[in-house]
């Protein structure tokens, strides 16, 4: 290339690129005198072509080797997803405004899984802390190999936890604190919670989505007892202890909504200076009080645990399935009673069983063999006796009067009469047996 004064040589020394642009470094040499100058030039990319295996990445404006698709191995993989279906009300009906259908797709490990549209494999309760009235079901999802969007996904997978019954107990007390008036204060909190997630069958019937209990039945009972204590000692050495105990009990049974009761018991006890009791008083208010704790009401000395009310349907119709909720033992007794009653009715229905009875009587088991002699019982000719065969010896006795004579009583007349009577009894018994056996085989 010339500039009117001579010829120049061009040589590219280096090139740098970044994204869609870059810089080219080159020098020119004057062929006449050998002098050279260094220059730079801007590079601008146009087009999307790349040399394999690189591909053009528009976000970065350059050609890159693509990353391996990590979601491809998830195609066909199955995962379980725990889903909250809604809030249970009385009778197991899910409240309409809380009903939630399982999501169409969800994400796990940044990869999508699609709902298989299968029914729930299991349903249960008591899975989210204090959320006691919600029902949960496990659904299956299948991997489709698609990566989840980069945005926050609203439906992450929630794998079902281990579903086992559990019991948690705790009892904690605060340190004792003395106030300016010399009273000592402290409080204690005791909790006892039993949880059986159980089994439920959930689905939609006539447009209403609800659940029925299975085995084991979902059960939860939680008792929380908070006791506040105040102690004060008088100058004469006597002391007074005041307590306020608040007890809250929550019962959940089957598919019904949970119910709670609360009681507040205020008590005061006095101790004399010599250590003897100075008397005590107590009162209880609230729905959880026993009858014996309320003034003017009689009740049992022992606390009776509140039992869930049993509700049953289908007890009278043997063709209808039995539906029972509430106390498990009571429901088991109702089920057993229905089975027994229906079995008695079934066996006592002659019209329904007439065909089976007639076919059974016409079978080979009830046909009499022809030309076969029937042997009488062997005891008839065996001469069996229930008394000794010999006559008892004579009974003798002596009298000292009238010269000391000896007298004897003989049993011969009685033995003779008994022997004759025995023959008559044997004959009568034989005739009776013959008539009985003959009539049993259709004789007259």
C-alpha angles and dihedrals in degrees: 000000000000134000098195094268101064146315127296134201120218122210127178109221102182145343129211125190134192122178110314095346144048148164130260119207117201141153136216124217125203106227092203099059103008095241118143138196129203121230140179131212134190120243122210121191120225126182132019102256119132137177112253135286085029120082130199114260109201094196090060098028094228144091115266137170105255119245118245112267102250093189094059093083090055094068107123095006115138125220131180120233127197110217130185106231097188145274120318121227132185112311093023095280114151110232107249096227090054099044112124125184119212113267120260093232135009136186131241122169090356090298128111126244120191126217111255092211089233122140121262115285092209139357128199145147144241101049105132114057111259093001094110102157100053125101124219131200134189117231131182125239130190126216115244099186094244121132117237119246116271090239122089105289113227094206112052116170117262108198113211114257125228105292108215135133114264141183127203125189129180138167122186132171132192124234118271115262126194118211129209092272093056097255119140118221133190138146138209132204121201123184130185119181129175120187131186110175089197127177132292135182110220131186147118122283121179091344094309120111114212147137137240124205123254134186121325094031116228108258135173132170123178126181123188118186122186118187124190115194130194121185126189129180120206126217091255091059098257119126138207124207121196121191133185114193120188115191123187118187123188121193125191120180133176114324097327126110117268123259129206135201128193131196131183116201120191116194137176126191129181129204121198123228091257091055097256122130117269094194135271139230134195140177134188132207130181141057093287096061121116117236090246090057094057119083114252095015129105122219144154118288091228119072112246117213113234109250124206115252113256117235119188137173133181094040096129101042113071091195093056123079116250115247115193132166132175127044109031095213092048091050091049090054091049090050092049092048091051092049091050094047094047092048091052091048091048094051093044095053099100095179093057093044097038094098093050092048093050093047091049093051091050093055124106092260091072099044116109116230113243125237094008122140116229113220119221118230113284094231090072092070099026094085092232113185132195094197132045113283094224124074115250115258120260117279112235132189135170132225122205093206123087093027099317101285125186122227130196132201116204126207095200096107091050093046091051092051092047092050092052091046091050090058091052091048091050092050092049092048092050092051091049093050092049092051092046094050093043095052090046088062095046100273126142 
